[in-house]
Amino acid sequence: MLSENITINSAGHLCFAGHDVCELAQRFGTPLYLMDEGRIRENCRVYLNAFRKNFGENAMPAYASKAASFRRIYEIMREEGMGIDVVSSGEIFTAVKAGFPMEKSMFHSNNKTDADIRYAISCGVGCFVVDGEDELLRLEQIAAEQGHTQRILLRLTPGIDPHTYEAINTGRVDSKFGTAIETGQAMPLIRLALEQKHIELAGFHCHVGSQVFEEDVFQRTANIMVGFMAEVRDELGFTAKILNLGGGYGVRYVESDPAADIGARIGEVAEHIRAVAQKHDFPMPFIVMEPGRSIVADAGMTVYQVGAVKRIPGYKNYVSIDGGMGDNPRYALYGAKYTVLSGNRALEEADFPCDLVGRCCESGDIIQPEILLPSATCRDDIVCVCTTGAYNYSMASNYNRVPRPPIVMLRDHDAYVAVRRETLEDIAALDV
Ligand SMILES: *Cc1c(COP(=O)(O)O)cnc(C)c1O
């Protein structure tokens, strides 16, 4: 199986985190997002333990909450002792509602509005990750008005191409995010930041991309970043205390994806940073990493009911389910791969080639093309899409006015609703 939390029971039903998905579909309805709470916590502990072991107290893993943002997840992050990344006032609001200690939050975005800046300051966000000069100067102005000094990191683009999907490739010089080192723009921005009276520059951030499998991406990033930090010290007399290396360890969406040993990788990265810092005679910085998908992706599964099976002889076959790009736009957006399994025919051979498509009025509403399901698959069957914990619920929309599914959290002996199902009334609630 793709992941240890996926099994099959004696009834031939698929189980997730030990729970029969057909029973869950009966009880909570479909479509349905499931999340394995134990797996989320285990994934956090992989980072927390590796950080403690390799960096001591001088580091913090921060969950990039755009991957899955709802109140319960911030409570879990608080309980586990993780930091968090937030990227909007909406995520900040949700984290505050969960009682998350906001001094452990970092606020990203390449365009924070004045309202976002004011709100984040009022919520006590620990650190702004400032994207460029426009934001820096406006933040100074607003912080001054409020008599507040805001701690920041500057987001730099180290110029790394991690050979990943173009749409989620952010470390290159021509990225919309951050300020480039290579073009010479970073140094004057740092000088400007150091001149501001209500801004405390604590260090630098970079994020080279997501779904990264190349083993040395963080090492190459660290070479550039630590080297540049030493340059900044030599030129401006400023010694950065924090280095945030961004997120991005890959997860297994399909069997052919490698399984990353994140604990081991972090050990190698730590050793490398230490060596590079030593080479530049630079004090070991406080290290932050921002995993999103590797915390929640494999803790998620989406359960659908089949509505139609369409066979076009000599052409192709379609299996239509009761969800679609509204609850999972990732294939439509960037051709993301997924593993699809039958929920009620888990022991039957999957030999029926088909495209798994949604119910939206849009030909591009494809969850996954060219998959295999059991040939007996028919209306009312249950079909499950694996590894949907990241960037599914958080990217969901009401396209076609389809209500969004609930999130049901799974623990050893119980299942509980963390986000309720949207109703038709919810759908029309904003119409005045
Ligand atoms: C999206 C993002 C992350 C998380 O990336 P994952 O691939 O989900 O781990 C981390 N940091 C920043 C700045 C991001 O934009």
The ligand as an SDF file (V2000), in Angstrom:
LIG
                    3D

 15 15  0  0  0  0  0  0  0  0999 V2000
    3.8280   26.4590    0.3660 C   0  0  0  0  0  0  0  0  0  0  0  0
    4.9570   26.8710    1.1980 C   0  0  0  0  0  0  0  0  0  0  0  0
    5.5160   25.9710    2.0970 C   0  0  0  0  0  0  0  0  0  0  0  0
    5.0870   24.5470    2.2170 C   0  0  0  0  0  0  0  0  0  0  0  0
    5.4150   23.7850    1.1010 O   0  0  0  0  0  0  0  0  0  0  0  0
    5.0900   22.2120    1.1440 P   0  0  0  0  0  0  0  0  0  0  0  0
    5.4310   21.7120   -0.1910 O   0  0  0  0  0  0  0  0  0  0  0  0
    3.6410   22.0920    1.4300 O   0  0  0  0  0  0  0  0  0  0  0  0
    5.9160   21.6350    2.2290 O   0  0  0  0  0  0  0  0  0  0  0  0
    6.5210   26.4450    2.9170 C   0  0  0  0  0  0  0  0  0  0  0  0
    6.9580   27.7240    2.8520 N   0  0  0  0  0  0  0  0  0  0  0  0
    6.4290   28.6010    1.9850 C   0  0  0  0  0  0  0  0  0  0  0  0
    6.9380   29.9800    1.9720 C   0  0  0  0  0  0  0  0  0  0  0  0
    5.4280   28.2090    1.1250 C   0  0  0  0  0  0  0  0  0  0  0  0
    4.9380   29.0930    0.2600 O   0  0  0  0  0  0  0  0  0  0  0  0
  1  2  1  0
  2  3  1  0
  2 14  2  0
  3  4  1  0
  3 10  2  0
  4  5  1  0
  5  6  1  0
  6  7  2  0
  6  8  1  0
  6  9  1  0
 10 11  1  0
 11 12  2  0
 12 13  1  0
 12 14  1  0
 14 15  1  0
M  END
$$$$
